[in-house]
Amino acid sequence: MKALDNHWSGFLLVSMWSDIYKSTFVGLLVIAYRNTHYKIRLHNNPMDVSLSGECADEIFGGYPWFQNEEYLMSYTFPWSQSTVERQSILSTQFNNIPILDYVTEKYEQTLREVPKLEGESFKQHRRREMFYLNMKWFMITLLNRKDRMSMANSLEVRVPFADHELVEYAWNIPWEMKYFNGQEKGIVRKALKDILPEEIIKRKKSPCPKTYNPIYTEGVQRWMREVLADKTSPIFRKG
């Protein structure tokens, strides 16, 4: 566990400070950078190029906020609903920064870019707004993370779901087709059912990289307690 602690410390000090400001607004968990970086390192093979499945959720509706009414009808970025709570843990020197106003302004500005189609219902338009929010903000964050962490390990990761022609095509597919058979990314499952094994086609969505192992959770909690107990830690520095 000590070796893993050292890895976390070294990586977080490099990546966290450059991204913490941005994470306040877009809901980016800095630990996700660490996870991506660590997972790429684990491959440790002679290959120079790899494929990744990023962006499938964004263009085909794989996230809960595409199906869940509460998320769908909440008028803010679905991944930033706890902005006020996040701001409350920041140093008091940030109290005068209008973070919530900034988030609201960017949210409303983005919605104004979504064209309204003749004959579409309120919910249809709202769901297209959600797709646009994901492509304009969330997807860009994922691509940025993947590119930076892969390049840090001399690996080129290609993202076929981010191909601009596929993104443009998926944008025009009705939600009923994307959610085929009542499943997230149902259209993708249907298209590949004769190519991929059944256990993959029917596999439940699970965030990656992620683990529910209690040893991992205990390790993260212990490491964070050590950081918070160290008053010389960079997180307590002012200015």
HUZI-V973948 format. One record per backbone hydrogen bond with DSSP energy under -1.0 kcal/mol. CO is the residue of the C=O (numbers start at 1). NH is the residue of the N-H. Records with the same first field share a line. If there is no record, write none. Layout:
# HUZI-V973948
CO: NH  NH
This chain:
# HUZI-V973948
1: 5
2: 6
3: 7
4: 8
5: 9
6: 10
7: 11
8: 12
9: 13
11: 15
12: 16
16: 20
19: 23
20: 24
22: 25  26
23: 27
29: 32
30: 33  34
31: 35
32: 36
33: 37
34: 38
35: 39
36: 40
37: 41
38: 42
48: 156
50: 158
53: 56
55: 59
56: 60
57: 61  62
63: 66
64: 67  68
68: 72
69: 73
71: 74
74: 76
77: 80
80: 83
82: 86
83: 87
84: 88
86: 89
87: 90
91: 94
92: 95
94: 97
97: 99
98: 102
99: 103
100: 104
101: 105
102: 106
103: 107
104: 108
105: 109
106: 110
107: 111
108: 112
110: 113
111: 114
117: 120
121: 125
122: 126
123: 127
124: 128
125: 129
126: 130
127: 131
128: 132
129: 133
130: 134
131: 135
132: 136
133: 137
134: 139
137: 141
138: 142
139: 143
140: 144
141: 145
142: 146
143: 147
144: 148
145: 149
146: 150
147: 151
148: 152
150: 153  155
151: 154
156: 50
158: 52
159: 162
160: 163
163: 167
164: 168
165: 169
166: 170
167: 171
170: 173
174: 177  178
175: 179
177: 180
178: 187
179: 182
180: 183
183: 186
185: 189
186: 190
187: 191
188: 192
192: 195  196
197: 201
198: 202
213: 217
214: 218
215: 219
216: 220
217: 221
218: 222
219: 223
220: 224
221: 225
222: 226
223: 227
224: 228
225: 229
230: 233
233: 236
234: 237
